[in-house]
Amino acid sequence: MPLDETPDAHVPQPPLRSGDLSVSILLWLIQGILALITFLTATLTAFVTDACAHEACGNPVWTEVAVGTAIVSAVGLLVVSVTLVVRRIRRRIPAWPAGAWCCAIQLVMIFVVLEIGRQAGTLD
């Protein structure tokens, strides 16, 4: 019986691509910055309702929803991104597309959170 047909035969894996790893780490840094911008956008919407503090105008509950959405999306997308990239790197599959998609979704979340925060009411 040849040695190649034994069940314990070692199958060589393709080498780890350093370029893929470098791009993935760069995308994580970019996503972290985008997550911070998302959170700051949500918290700054709380300050725009201050102009009408002495009278009722709008609904400040939307500001809380915006901040909650920002926190959940930032933490959730970072966890998903790290999980997907590490899993793909371990399988020797290109990992940067997963990081790029998570960055794109995080960028969209900035505008989603801004729109949710705008529902708090008028500024005038």
Sequence and secondary structure as in RCSB ss.txt:
>XXXX:A:sequence
MPLDETPDAHVPQPPLRSGDLSVSILLWLIQGILALITFLTATLTAFVTDACAHEACGNPVWTEVAVGTAIVSAV
GLLVVSVTLVVRRIRRRIPAWPAGAWCCAIQLVMIFVVLEIGRQAGTLD
>XXXX:A:secstr
  GGGSTT         HHHHHHHHHHHHHHHHHHHHHHHHHHHHHHHGGGGTTS  S THHHHHHHHHHHHHHH
HHHHHHHHHHHHHHHTTS  HHHHHHHHHHHHHHHHHHHHHHHTT    
